[in-house]
């Protein structure tokens, strides 16, 4: 027998102890490993999207795509730059070698794009978009209720999203699908002409209205109070009362226009079991454990549903997902 074999047989207790320690360390290491559905892979590419409203493809290429291409090519590490110019939209794709520090390349790319902002049309703001698998939500919840979407959305943001964001490993929680409204100002041409209002100044008037500007501070009862000039517009009535200048003197916006609230055009629809619903998407930190974060989120759902106003959750034997009455979360 070899020396190693003789040594092992002569010290069987020590060998068994060493094997037990190695097995224990292996089990501990295995349990501490990150568990992922998809490996965390960074694609060495980014897309720069720019919008120039009303411009033809030729104008977009000349005024937007080419300057951005030139700026991207000057960034160290970039290996390929391609672009696509369509009506009102410019898309520039940038690629670099695998193994190159993506964070540094993206930072340099954003700096290069910001540096040419003066060469682009004034209403163009390029957006550098870079995706990775860590940006994909690990949990998507659908919430339905007999309450209005506005009320339910407020509860989900203030209660559910606020709590889930505090869980270890959670990077962000986004509530989507809520109905949004916008202010619509419809001018009445006859009143505009009659009162002699220059409509070209409306953009400047809107920009200057509804802004609270810091105006210093004053001492009061041993403390310092901040002073602001102006106020924030919080209703259609306040907007309709904005003062304009006409031929015969000052007048209110409501004298020449109708100010109303209208729903924003719907771009996505969320439904749960055929009912209109809202969606909660949970994304984890890059170093987070997908399984651990998912289990932590699921553990919080019963208590959160009770705070939102739903009944006690039950479990379906087929889906194994928590369900309740109003609101319901799946």
N, C-alpha and C positions, 0 to 999 in steps of 0.2 A: 504493500500500500504506500501511497505517496505520503510525504510529510504532512500535507494539508489534511488528508483524510485521517491520519493518526491523531493529529491535533484536535480535529473535530470530535472524534470518538472519545478522546480523553477528557474533553471539556464540553460534554453534551449539554449540561445545564446552561453554560455561558452562551453556547450557540442558540439554544432555544430562546434564551432571554433576548439576544440580539435580534433574532427573527421576529419575536413578538413586538419589539420596539419598532422595527422597520415596518411591520404591518400596521401598527398604530399610527405611525407618521404618515403612511400612505393613505389610510382612511381619513385622517385629519386633513391632509392636503386635498383629497378628492372632495370632501364636503365643503371646503372653502373656495373651490374653483367657481368662477362665474358660469352661470347656466344661461345660454343664449339660444334663441330659435334660429337666428341668422348671425354669422360672425360679423364683428364690427369691421367693416371694410370702407376705407375712404377712396372714392373715385377721384383720380387725379385730373379733375376737369371742373370747370365752372362756366356759367352762362351769364352774359351781361345783357339785360333786357332794357330797352329804352322805348318810350312812346312819344311820338310826335303827331298829335291829333291833326287829321285832315291832310296829311302829306302823302304824295304819291311815292311809290317804291323808289323811283329814281332820286327824288329829293331826300328820302330817308337814307339811301346809300351814300349820297354825297355829303350830306350835312351831319349824319350821325354815325353810320357804320364805319366809314373810312377813318375818321378821327379816333374812334375807339379802337379799331384794329391797330393803328399805328402806336397808340399808347400801350396796348397789351403786348405787342411784339417787343417793346423796349424793356419789359419786365424780365429779370434774370430767372432762368429756369423754364420759361415757356418754350414749348417745342412745336406747337401747332395752333394757328388761329384761323377760324373760319367764320363766315357771317352769312346771314340771310336777311334780306330787306324786303318787307311787304308793306302794304298800305298802312301807314301810321305806326308800324312796329319794326324795330331793329333787334335782331338776336345775334349776338356774337358769342361763339363758343371758343373757350380757351382750354388747352390741354398741356400737361407737363408730365415728366417722367415719374413712374412709380418709385417710392422711396424718398422723394423730395418732400421736405416739410410743407405740408399743405397750408398750415396756418400762416406761415411766413409768406408763401406765394400769394395767398388770398389777401393778406394785409398789403403787400406791395401792389397787387392788382387794384385794390380799392383806392390806394393812394394815387396810382397812375390815372385812374378814371376821374378822381376828384381834381387832379391837376389840369385836366383839359375841360373842366366845366365851363370856363369862359369861352372856349371855341365852339361849344355846342349851342343850339337854340335855347333861349332863355326858359322855355317851358318844358325842357327835356331834363329828366333826372334819372340817369342810369342806375339800375339795381343789379348788384353782383350776387348771383344765386349759386350756392354750392351745396349739394346734397350728400348725405351719408346715411347709412342704415340706422344710426342712432337717432336720426330725426324722424323715423317712422314710429307712430304711437304703439306702445305695447298693449294698451287696453283702450277700447272704444266702447263707451256706454251710451245707450239710447234711453232717454227719459221722456215719458209722456204723462200728461196730466189733464184734468178737466179745467184747470185754471188757464188763464190767458198766457201766451208765450212770454209776454213782457214780464208778468209777475214771476213765472217759473224761471225765466232767465236770470232775474235778479237774485232769486234764492240760490240758484245753482252757483252763480259767481261768488256771492257773499258767504255762502255756507260750505257747499261741496268743494268747489275749486280752491277756496282759501284753505280748507283743512287738508286736502290732498297734497297741496304744494308743500306742506310742512313735513310730509313723510320722508324718511331717509331714502335717497336714491331718485326721488322725483325731481325732474328738471322743470317741467311746465305742465299746466293743465289748461286746456282751451275749451270754452263752451261755444258751440256754433249751431246755426240753424234758427237763431232768433230773428224775429221780424224787426227790421230797422226802418226808421222814418227819416225823411229829409224835408227841409223847408223849400217850398216852391214859391217863387215870386213871379207873378204873371202881370206884365205891364198892360195897361189899357191905353192904346195909342191915342185915342181921342182926348183923354185927360192929359196925357203927356204934352200933346201939341197945344192944348188950351192953356195949360199952366206954364208952358215954356221951360220944361225941365231938360237939361242936357244929360241924356242917358249914358253918355260916355264916361261920366264921372261916378256912376253908381258903384263900379268896382272899388274905387278908392274910398268911397263913403262906407261901403260894407267892411272894408279892411280896417278902417279907422274906428268903426263903431264896435261896441261890445268888448272892449279891451280895457282891463284894469291895469294902470301903470303905476309902479311904485313912486311915491313922492316924498320919501324921507321918513322921519320919525319924530315924535314929540314926547317929552317927559310928562308923565301923568301919575300922581299919587305914588311917587317913588319908583315907578316902572316906566318902561319905554314902550310906546305904542307905534306900530307901523301905520303909515298913511298911504292910501291908494287913491288915485284920481280916475274916475270913470267907473263903469260897471259892466258886468257880463250879461249878455242877452240870454234870457232863459225861457222865453215864450214867443209865440207868433205875434202877440199883442205888442211886445217890446220891439220886435223887428219892424212891425207896421208903423210904429211911432218914430222911427228914425227920421231925423230932420234933413230935408233937401232944400236946395235953393232954386226957386222959380223966378219967373219974370217979375212978379209982383211981390216977391219976398219969400221968407221961409215957409215950408209946408211939410207935411208928413208923408212918408212913403205910401201910406194907405190911400192918400188922395189920388195917386196915379197908378196903383197896382193892388192886386189881390195877393195876400200872404196866407198860405195854407200849408198844412202838413200832409205829406203823401208818402205811401210806403215805397221803400227802395226796391227796385226790380230784383226779383228772386233769382239767384244764380245757383242755389243748391237746395235740395229738399231732403229732410230726414224723417223717416217713418219707423215706428216700432209696432209690430203686429197689425199693420195697416192703419195705424193712427199717427197723426202728425206728432212729431217729437223733437226734442233737442238732443244734441250729441256732445258728449264729454270725451275728449281725447287726452290721454295721459302719456307723456314721453318721459323717459328716464335719462339720468345723467350717463355720460359715456362710461364711467367706472361702475355704474350700478349693475346689480344682478337682476336680470329680467324676471326670474321666478320669484325672488324675494320681494321685489317691488310689487309684482302682481298680487302676491298673497297679502301684502300689507294693505293694498288698495281694497281688495275684496273684504278684508277683515273690518274695514271702516264703513263699508256700505250700509249695513243695517242701522247703525247709529245715525249716519248722515240722512238716510231716508226718513227716519223718525223725526229728525230736526226739520227737514224740508216740509213734512206734513203728510207723508205716506203712512199707510198702515204697517203693522208688523210684518216683516218679510217672511216668506216661506220659500221652500225649495221644491223645484220640480224634479221628479225622479228621472225624467228623460233628458232635460237640458242641464240640470245641476247649476242653474243660475238663479240668483235671488230675484224674486218678483214680489210685487205688492199691489195695492190698489192705487190710490191717487196721492202723489204721483207714482208711477211705476218706473223701475229702472232695470234695464236688461243689458 
